Every structure is written in C-alpha cells, then in structure tokens.
Amino acid sequence: QVQLVESGGGLVQAGESLRLSCAASESRFSINAMGWYRQTPGKGRELVAMISVGAKPDYADSVKGRFTISRDNAKNTVYLQMNSLKPEDTAVYYCHAVAESSITKYLYWGQGTQVTVSS
C-alpha cells in the first residue's frame, strides 16, 4: 500500500502563487504516473495535471500556462507550482499515483489539501 502525503495548500489572494508537494512512500511496483486532481463541493474530481514516465505532462485547459507539474524521481515526490492563481482555482487538491505491475494497475490517492484563492 502506497501512502501519499500532501503539503503546501493554504489561503492566498488572486494573482499569488502556491506550491503543492506530494511524497509517495516506498512502492513494490514502479509508480509510473503521478499528478493532481481537484474537487469543489457538488462537483466531481477533475484532472489538473499529470506527469507520466516517458510522456509530456498533461494539463487541464484551465491551468495551462499558469501551473507547472514536476517530479523528483529520487524522492518519489511530485510538485505542482501554481502561479497567477484565480478564485476559480479554489478547491481541495488531491495527489494521485499509479503504480503498475506486469498485469495490474494500482491507484492511490492522497488525503487532499485545501487551496483557497480570495478575490
């Protein structure tokens, strides 16, 4: 079982920046993808950004040009640099990881971290 520990959420004003971090515990299988989803009350969880081995990062259209995802493989940690934040970015942000064996994918979620952007 992989544990994902998130940090970096908080309250900021519009136009400011935040950096989220998510550290994964040791995994029996390779963690081939890590990323971030977000959720607001009454809505489903939506992809924000995902970084996969051997692929370009994938971003939601709403954050392209403002958010940057990166990963430190040695630390099994993924980061989300969020710049030019907007009130509509307010949500609970969840770290997500996908570990793969030769036959199975294992999906993991963090506990969530609140990001609030005031206008």
N, C-alpha and C positions, 0 to 999 in steps of 0.2 A: 504494500500500500504506500503510495507516494503522498507525502504531505506538502501542500503549497502554502507558504507563509507570505502574506502580502504586507506591504507598508507604503506609506507616502501619501495617503489621502488627506483631505482636510478642506478647509474653507478659504477660498481666495476670491478676489474681485475679478470682474471681467477684464480680460487682457493680460492677466498674470499667468504664471506657469506653475506646474507641479510635475514631479517625477514619481511615478509608481515603480515599486520593485516587487518581484515575486521570486522567492527562493524555493526550489524543489529539493526535497530530501532525496537520499540515495534511492535509485531505481534499479530493479533487477533487469529491466529491459531499457533499451535506448529511448530517451524522450526525444522524439523526432520533431515535435511541434510544440510551441508554447505561445501563449498570447493572452489577449484581454477581451472580455465581453463586458457589457454594461446593461443595467436594468433600472427602469423607473417604475414607480407604482402604477399598476394597471396595464403594464406593457410587458411583452416578452423580452427575453435576453437577446441582445443584438451584438454581433461581432464589431469590435472596434479595430483590432489589429492582430495579426497572427504572423509568426515567423516560423518557417519550416526548413528543415535541413535541405540544402540544395535548391531552394526556391527563393524568389524575391518576396519580401514582406507584402502582406495583403492588408489593405486599409479600407475601412468604410469611407464612402464618398464624403461624408460629413466631416471627416477629420483629416483628409488628405491635405498635405501642406502645412498642417499645424502640429500633428502628432508624429512621433518617431519611435518605432519599436526597435529594440536591440537585445542581444543575448550574449551573456558571458558563459560559454560552454564549460569552462573550467569550474565555474561556480554553480552551474545549473541554475542560473538566475536570468530572468527576463525583465527588461525595463521598458517603461512607457514614458517618454518625455512628452509632456503636453504643454504646448505653447499657445498663446493667444486664446486662452480659454473663454468660452461663452456660457451664458446661463443655461443654454440648452445642453451643455455637456454635464450638467448636474445629474448624478446617478450613483448607484452602487456599482463599483467596478470589480469584476471577478477575474482572477487569474485562471487560465485553463491550460492543461498539458495533456499531450497524447503520447503514451508510451506504446511501443509495438514489439511484439514477439514475431516469430515467423508466421504465426497463424491468427493472432488476436491483437486487437487494439484495446488499450486501457485508457479510459478517460478520467481525468481528475479535475477537481475544482477547488479553488481557494474559498475562504470564508466571506470574502467581499470586503471592500474598503470604500467608505463614503467619500465622494468628491462633490463639493458644493461650490458653485460659482455664483456670486452675487452680482447684480447689475449696478 
